Amino acid sequence: MVLFALFLMLIVALMLVLAPNRGQNISLVSAACTFDDFEPQCFDRNSRWNEGLYYFDSVLYDTKDTLRAVKSVLWDFWGLEFAGEEESTAPSSILPGRSLEYGKSGCVGMTWLALMLAEARQLRIDAILVPGHMFFRVNGVNLEPNREGYHYSDEEYRKKYAEGSWSGYEFRPLYKKQFLGLVAFDMGNYFLESNPENALAWYKIASEFFPAYPGVDKNRRLAIEKVDPRKSARVR
């Protein structure tokens, strides 16, 4: 477990060194590997990923419709299904390689794959946060990841999540570092009760990448208390 935590910290150090301009030079494709304990180039030999890129290219060539090509590769070619409320926050639904392997994903994992596609093919795709949920925009069009790309307007999302806890980051495209910080936060939340040492490692990444996001510091303290209650009083 100590080695795992050290590995995660090495990821953070390398990304921060190589990530000026609010982390926009971070590769989300490489991060999908390193966050899953693989070398940064692991997607170079992921057949599902590479076949999907070729499929996307062919649909885009035939239709000249980026929105259609994105939806087609995610939900037709890869056949991704919503993992369900209980499983959508599990690593198997968040980490892109596992989503492709198991064919199920949640809002974060689906958005991550869309952002990876944008990176690989120079597309305009943004991750958008709402309370307790995330969706993505393709060329300014909102796509709901849990409903196979159904389009909700911003106003419909506002009404749908009006009773949620708003952080102030909603409806603004997330920077790459912010997105990865949210991924790390979700991973920490998943492990908080079952494996607090693992959770603490993820919260440390979240605190480096997105320190201002509500809940990161609080949950990190909870993890520290579970690992060693004597240390919690000394944390600042």
N, C-alpha and C positions, 0 to 999 in steps of 0.2 A: 504493500500500500504506500509506503514511503517512496519507493521508486516511481510509482504511478504519479504521485503528487509532484515529485521533482521533474518528471517528464512534462507534466502540464505547465509547470513554471518555466521550463525551457522554451516551450511553445510561446508563452507570453513574452518572454524576453526577446526572442527572435522577431516576433511580429511587431513589437514596439520599436525595435531598432530599424526595421525595414518598412515602417508604416508612417511616413509623414502625411501631412494634409488630412488629418483626422482619419487616417487608416484607409484612405481610398486606394492605396497601392497594394493593400492586402489581397491575396488571391483567395477567393471563397472556395474555389475548387481545391486548392491545397489545404485550406483549413478543414474542409470536409474529410480529408485524410487524417490530418494530425489530430483533430478532435476525436477521431475514432481509433487512435493509437496505431496509425499506419504512416509510412513515409509520405512526404508531400506529393509525390508523383503517382500515387496509387491509382488515380483515375485514368492514367495513360493506358492501363491494361484492364480496365473495367469494361467488359464487352457490352453490357447493357447500356452504359453511359455512351460509349462511342457509337454503337449502333443507333442510339437515339439521336445523336448529333447528325449522323448521315440522314436519318429519317426526317429530321427537322429541315435540313437543307433541301431535300427533295420536295417536301410540301411547300416550302417557301418559294422554291423555283417554279413550281407548277401554279401556285395560286397568287404569288406576290402579296400575300396577306400574312403579316407577321403575327397578328393576334391569333389567327386561325392555326398557324403553324405551332405556336407555343401551346395552345390548348390541345392540339392533336398529339403532340409528342408526350405530354404529361398524362393525358387521360385515355388516348387511343393506343399509342404505341407502347408506352410503359404500363398502361392500364392501372394507374395508381388509384387506390380506394381510400376513403377516409377511415382511419383506424378506429374511430369511435372516441367518445369523450374520455373514457378511462385509460385508453391506450395511447391517446394522441400526445401525451407528455412523456412517454417512455423513450429511451434512447433508440429503440428500433423504429420509432416514428419520427424522430428528430434528425438523426444522422442520415445524410443522403444515401450513402452506400448501402445502409441497411434498408432504407425505404425501397430502393431499387431491387434489393435482394428479396424482400418479403412482399412487395407490391402494396404496402399500406403506409400511410403517412398521416401527419397532422398538419395544422396550419403552418407551423414553423418549418417542418421538414419540406413541405411542398413549396413554400416560399424560397427556401434555400436552394432547392433544385432549379427553380425559375431564375434566381439570381446567378447561379452557376451557368445556366444557359445564356444569360445576358453577357456574362463575362467571356464565355467561349465564342460567342457570335456577335459581340459588340452591339447588343440590343439595349433599348431603354426600358428597363424593368426596375421598379422601386418596391422596397418592403415598407408597408404602412401598418402602423400600430393603432389598435383600438383597445379599450379595456378588456384584458384577458384574452385577446385574440390578435391575429395578424392576417393581413391579406396582401396581395401585390397588384401593382399597376403595370400594364403593358402599353407603352405609348399613351399614358394618361388614362387608360380604361381600367377600372377596378375589376379584378377577378377574385371570386371567392374560392379559396383553395379547398374548402370542405364540401363544396357543391359543384365540383367539376367545372369551375370557371364561370359560374353564374355571375351576372353583373348586378351589383348593388351600387346605387349612387352614394356619394358621401353623406347626403342627408338621410338616406335609408340606414346607413351604418350608424349615424348619430342617434337616430331614434331607437335602433335595435339595442345599442349599448349605453343608452342614456343613464341607466341606473348603476353602471359600473364605476369602478374607481379610476378616475382620470389622472394621468401623470403630467400632462402638458406636452408630451411628445407625440400625441395622436395626430394623424393626417399629415405628418411631415415625413418625407422620405428619410429613412434611417441611413446613417453612414455605415460603412462596412463594420467598423469597430463597434458601433452601437448594436448592430444586428448580432454580431458574435458574442457581445456581452450578454444579450438577452438569451442566446442559446446556452451560454454557460450558466446563467441564472436558472433557466429551466432545468438543466441537467442537475444542478445543485439541489433544486427543490425535489427532484425525483429521488435523489439518494439521501435526503436529509434524515429521514427516520431509519432507514435500513443500513446506511453506511455513511455516518457523519464525517469520517475522514475523507472519503471520496467527495462528499458534498462540499467540504471546506476547500478542497483543491479547486473545484469548479467556481465557488464563490470568489476565490482570490482572482481568478481570471475575469469574472464578471466585474469585480471592483476595479481592475486595471482597464478594462475596455469600456465600461459604461458605469462609472462610479456614481453618477447623479441619478441613476434610475431608482425609483422608490422600492425599497425592500431589499436591495443588495446588501447594504451594511447590516441591517437588522437580521437577516437570515444568516449572514456570515457569523455574527455573534452567537446566534443559536447553535450553529454547527460547532463553534469553538467550545461552547458550554457543554455540548454533548460529548465532545472528544476529551476535554479536560476542564471541568468546572473551575479549577483553580486559576486557569489562565483567563477566563472570561472577564474577571474584574480588572485585569491589567490591559485589556484591549482598548485602544483609543480610535 
